[in-house]
Amino acid sequence: MTQRKPCRRCLLQEADESQLYEIIRQRITQLPDSQKVDDEEYSARLSACSGCDSLVSGTCQKCGCYVELRAARRNSHCPHERPSW
């Protein structure tokens, strides 16, 4: 069996991790609106994460989080030493 290399600079929605991505999407959907950023801010955060060298297969290597979930939360921040958002 051939093991695929991690997709550097990929979000979960772009990688072949559909089941995991659906679980993350459900978690985001379950967040109360008061705890979520708006769609424009969410897209901007994901765009910043997509350009970061610390993104590997949808996971931030600085903190271990799934970036799609972290970016959705209003009170979250970029954990990089030079934060992007």
C-alpha positions as CSV (number, residue, x, y, z in Angstrom):
1,M,0.0,0.0,0.0
2,T,1.3,3.4,-1.0
3,Q,1.2,6.1,1.7
4,R,0.5,9.6,0.5
5,K,2.6,12.5,1.6
6,P,0.8,15.1,3.6
7,C,-0.5,17.9,1.5
8,R,1.4,21.0,2.5
9,R,-0.6,24.2,2.4
10,C,-3.8,22.3,1.9
11,L,-7.0,22.9,3.9
12,L,-9.0,19.8,4.8
13,Q,-11.6,20.7,2.2
14,E,-8.9,20.4,-0.4
15,A,-7.2,17.2,0.9
16,D,-8.7,13.7,0.6
17,E,-10.0,13.7,4.1
18,S,-13.7,14.0,3.4
19,Q,-15.0,12.2,6.5
20,L,-12.8,14.2,8.8
21,Y,-13.7,17.4,7.0
22,E,-17.4,16.6,7.5
23,I,-16.9,16.2,11.2
24,I,-15.1,19.5,11.4
25,R,-17.9,21.2,9.3
26,Q,-20.5,19.8,11.7
27,R,-18.5,21.2,14.7
28,I,-18.4,24.6,13.0
29,T,-22.2,24.4,12.3
30,Q,-22.9,23.6,16.0
31,L,-21.0,26.7,17.2
32,P,-23.5,29.4,18.4
33,D,-23.5,32.4,16.0
34,S,-22.2,34.6,18.8
35,Q,-19.0,32.5,18.9
36,K,-18.4,32.5,15.1
37,V,-16.8,35.1,12.8
38,D,-18.8,36.2,9.7
39,D,-18.1,34.5,6.3
40,E,-15.9,37.3,5.1
41,E,-13.6,37.1,8.1
42,Y,-13.6,33.3,8.0
43,S,-12.5,33.4,4.3
44,A,-9.8,35.9,5.1
45,R,-8.5,33.8,8.0
46,L,-8.4,30.6,5.8
47,S,-6.6,32.5,3.0
48,A,-3.9,33.6,5.5
49,C,-3.6,30.0,6.7
50,S,-3.4,28.7,3.2
51,G,-0.3,30.8,2.6
52,C,1.5,29.7,5.8
53,D,4.4,27.2,5.9
54,S,3.0,25.8,9.1
55,L,-0.2,24.4,7.4
56,V,0.0,20.7,6.7
57,S,-3.0,18.7,5.7
58,G,-5.4,21.1,7.3
59,T,-3.5,21.2,10.6
60,C,-1.6,24.0,12.0
61,Q,1.9,22.8,13.0
62,K,2.2,25.6,15.5
63,C,-0.6,24.4,17.8
64,G,-2.0,21.2,16.3
65,C,-5.5,22.6,15.6
66,Y,-7.6,22.1,12.5
67,V,-7.4,25.5,10.9
68,E,-11.0,25.4,9.6
69,L,-12.3,25.1,13.1
70,R,-9.9,27.5,14.7
71,A,-10.6,30.2,12.1
72,A,-14.3,29.9,12.6
73,R,-14.1,30.8,16.3
74,R,-14.4,34.5,17.1
75,N,-12.1,34.4,20.1
76,S,-9.4,32.4,18.4
77,H,-6.2,33.8,17.0
78,C,-3.3,32.7,14.8
79,P,-0.8,30.9,17.0
80,H,2.2,31.8,14.8
81,E,4.9,33.9,16.4
82,R,4.0,36.4,13.7
83,P,0.2,36.1,13.6
84,S,-1.5,36.4,10.3
85,W,-4.9,37.1,11.8
